[in-house]
C-alpha cells in the first residue's frame, strides 16, 4: 500500500511538472515594439495628404512610435490579444491653400482591447484580428493661420501578423479607422479663434499600415 501511494505521488508530481512545462512553453507573451506608420486617408486635403486616390512615398502622414502587445493563452493555445500604441506624426511641410505654407504634425494614441488569434497553436507567429479605437489630433502651424488643430476619435478594426525570431519579433499591422468626430479645424489657443482653416475640413477616416520591430518577454 505504501509503495502504491509513493508511486501515485511521484506520478502526480511528474504530471504537474509536465503540465507546468507545457503551460510555460506556450504561456503569455508580452512584446514591446517600435514602429513606423503610413496613413492613407479616405478624404483628400487639397492634394497634400496620401489618400486612396493618390499617394507618394513619404508623403504626409508618416508616424513613428512605440507599442505594447499582449498575447494571452487559454490552456495550451494563444487565443487572444490586446494592443496599446502611441505614435508621433513626423513634422512635414504642407501647403494649406496652395500659397500658404505650414508644418503639419500631431499624435495618435491607439488601443485594441480585444483581439482573436487566427493561429493559436503556432509558437513562431501570431495573427491577431482586433477591435478598438484611435484618438489624437493633427496640427498645422503657419504664419497665416498660427496653430490649428483637428482632433479625432475613431473606432478601429485591425489585422496584425507577427513572426518570432527568438526574442526578436517582426510585424505588420494594418488598421482601418472610422473618424466619428467633427471635420473642422480650430485654434490651438482657446483665446484666439480667428484665422481658422475651416474651409479645408478633414475627416480622418484612414487606412494605416505599421511596420514594427519588437522584443518578446
Secondary structure by P-SEA (a helix, b strand, c coil): caaaaaaaaaaaaaaaaaaaaaaaaacbbbbbbcccbbbbbcccccccccccccccccccccccccbbbbbbbcccccccccccccccccbbbbbcccccccccccbbbbbbcbbbbcccccccccccccccccccbbbbbcccccbbbbbbcccccbbbbbbbcccbbbbbbbbbbbbccccbbbbccccccccccccccccccbbbbbbbccccc
